[in-house]
């Protein structure tokens, strides 16, 4: 009997190895999606969908407590928040959407997806879900959308957290020079290009198996027209200064959270944020060492701790 069980276990392990190996070689996207699903379950988040305006929104929701809405950045999706969300759901009710045009949410090829248009769509999403007052957190491009939305809808935003946010005046860095010259660092066609792009956003190189990198390359190529079009929209002064021009209109408590060594949005933007918040009821700033532009992935524990303290205070 013992021998039979051992043979069965050996057969099961071999079968699993064949299935996983085959998936890695021929369908690595399945393994990546399975891992995202696992992380969402660990964070106690469930996927939902809703039609709001011109967008079919896909979003995660879960947790108990005060509501926090988490917005992702450019060429990203809701999954970037999962590691941090796992630490937030014990204390908060989270809404984590794919912004219109990105991830699984719908995209209209002829529409604008600049900061102002996205803030207007966010208002439709908030109204459709019936959200009243919540803490709004935005990272990078999502930070600009959050800032513009908060300036127009202060009654809904109990507190605003801007994480390495786009839309503020800062020291012009190498990334800015590339962008203003019309060169888009977010597009790539091979593994070397993927490595260059991710080096802009992460402090340490990403150690991903090659076939997983190939999935991101294929996705980038598939979305190339949208990425290029939206990137060019964001190169306009009204867009890359979208939050800067509205700082005086922000009346709620505001947190600026930055990675100290951000290569995309220079940390000097934090000074612009502090100096421009003339009407905010409270101003908090925090910096995290050892990360670049993606604190929710590079330093999820510290990011969650800072966001928790800020949200509970307001």
Secondary structure by P-SEA (a helix, b strand, c coil): caaaaaaaaaaaaaaaaaaaaaaaaccaaaaaaaaaaaaaaaacbbbbbbbcccccccbbbbbbcbbbbbbbccccccccaaaaaaacccccbbbbbcccccccccccccccccaaaaaaaaaaaaaaacccbbbbbbccaaaaaaaaaaaaccccccbbbbcccccccccccaaaaaaaacccccccccaaaaaaaaaacccccccccaaaaaaaaaaaaaaaaaaaaaaaaaccccccccccccccccccbbbbbbcccccccccaaaaaaaaacccccbbbbbbbcccccccccccaaaaaaaaaaaaaac
